[in-house]
Amino acid sequence: MVKVRPDALFLFDFPDDTIEDGRDIVVFGGRGVTDAIAQMIRRLGYQASAPQDEDFKGWSLDVSDQSSEFWLRFSDLGSEGSLVTADRTFPRWLWPWPRRAYVDFLLKLDAELRRDGRFRDIKWVKDRDDEIGGDSPIVPDER
């Protein structure tokens, strides 16, 4: 059994794609980063939706393969860096849910983020308040 850290905190090298009209933000930034992550996911053999605008929350993706569905949200945290939350979606009646597929997906996503030179200082955490975190989205259970 393993414990999962579903949130990746990182810095990135992408141009700011925020759109403003002189007074307000019309489109929040992060579409370019989310699109790059979607391309990575597709190279891994998953289907990924086009980035979906979630206003100030960020941009999301629906991800799937033949047996599993996942959801990702990219949020630009400003000076704190950025956050990608990867969660699994499954029918509530389905138990146990396909944990192995989720773990495999997170490990593959981590490897792709690390391969791409535009992402750096990647730290996986249980949630944004997790000050310890680690280099992997997976923590072996030490029982």
Steps between C-alpha positions, in 0.01 A plus 500: 500500500623850424400850600432751224604863477261631231627860476814611318648838589750635247648798324471531124647687206205601282398846388219664694185445294266701723266723298398835649277772363674787678294471818427135561633156421292364214672160480720371781843368406601138483344375180842453339630299796184290509520439126863384537394258775216372278751433222720305744202294609407421140856385428458258790203342322216666690223714354495857632236764442583850387580726799180619665494849651402497868536877544719595798536134606710418193467260209388138509530188288297182481730204446416139421622173363313176435436430868546819702405865516692780667460873545778758522496865593789740442501806728754781475581601858700807404817539703440159662539326163221281373297197588369203306241293680442155352196313623327186387139491397295186531144399569438507875347152481827361363703369787781438521591773254788433260778629726783340300399694187501826699843427650638411155355819352659719771839333458488548121392864538785563744754351258370714211505820705860430600603424139362830374749777568224759544400353838733516800512467879224239491373397843207265557279570801189356663340846489617861479559511878734198490837656584695176468402354164750315290646424161245232419120496488515162674612421854552132582307389808754422772310237692 
